[in-house]
Amino acid sequence: MDDLTLLYAEDEIETRENYGRYLKRYFKEIYLVSNGKEAIEIYKKYKPDIMLLDINMPCLNGLELTKQIREEDKLTRIIILTAHLEQDKLLFAAELNLTKYLPKPISRGKLKEALNEAAKQYKELNSKSEKIVLENGLFWDKSAKKLFENKNEIKLTKHEILLFELLTSKKEKIFSSDEIALYLWDDIIDFENSSKLKDIIKRLRKKLPKDTIKNIYGAGYKIL
């Protein structure tokens, strides 16, 4: 687990601090928050790999927070902690793809077991996604046709997606302008297409770390 990140949300300060010290032994980074509003803000900013949420948090409870996250994220593993095993909440929780729904108080041994299970699930799910790892924290998800920087999606236009799809299909290859034009517009390069291609690459480079797309003089373009 020492290569993963964790968000722990608990409104009771002593419990949060005690378990926070314990959890720091096992994770690369942990984020401690006291309510659902802070939790969603930290989630959006850092995209932790695992979330440990108290069900009855102020501002936004653990289940409602999980529901929001699941609308766009099926990968992050989530464990819910609760003092009351209420049947209606258990039924709702079953729809949220949780790793565990744990009753409080919970022993450190049981918590460690749940976290190990969450870490295993996360790594298995992560390995199934078709990711191409690039430099500067970037990765391209082939199946979803999405680009991410440190887990934050970089929004791309239709032609930017096609360009990334081509450049990442063979990372070491230099693609000529003709090859790119054929892929983007099913046409050979001409003055009009050359101008459009330069505009696409110029706009795309503004969204990316420097030199992600390299222009090889007289040859074409490649991805780093």
FENURZI-V5169 format. One record per helix or strand of 3 or more residues. SS is the DSSP state (H for helix, E for strand). FROM is the first residue (numbers start at 1). LEN is the number of residues. Records with the same first field share a line. If there is no record, write none. Layout:
# FENURZI-V5169
SS=FROM-LEN ; FROM-LEN
This chain:
# FENURZI-V5169
E=5-5 ; 29-5 ; 50-5 ; 77-6 ; 100-4 ; 131-3 ; 138-4 ; 146-4 ; 152-3 ; 213-4 ; 220-4
H=13-11 ; 36-11 ; 62-9 ; 87-8 ; 108-21 ; 158-12 ; 177-9 ; 191-17
